């Protein structure tokens, strides 16, 4: 993901903090050229659709592997994201690289 902003990916995570993900598309330009938005008034973070499935599968992995607790609403949105954004070639390659180490 190319994301031209003054914040690093870690900085974007720090901005997101512990806010829940929202189902809306992010406003372009909210964080430079990143398709990412934090709405502090609604306590939501919005991300671009083509990475939502990746995030959902990561959350499910952490839940299943480490016992991370997800509420019903989180599970529901992550299931939708998993279906709407299926595994792509890059995710398959990334998983193979991780598993080969």
ABEGO torsion letter per residue (X at the ends): XBBBBABBAAAAAAAAEABBBBABBBBBGABEABBBBBBAAAGBBBBBAAAAAAAAAAAAAAAAAAGBBBBAAAAAAAAAAAAABBBBAAAAAAAAAAAAX
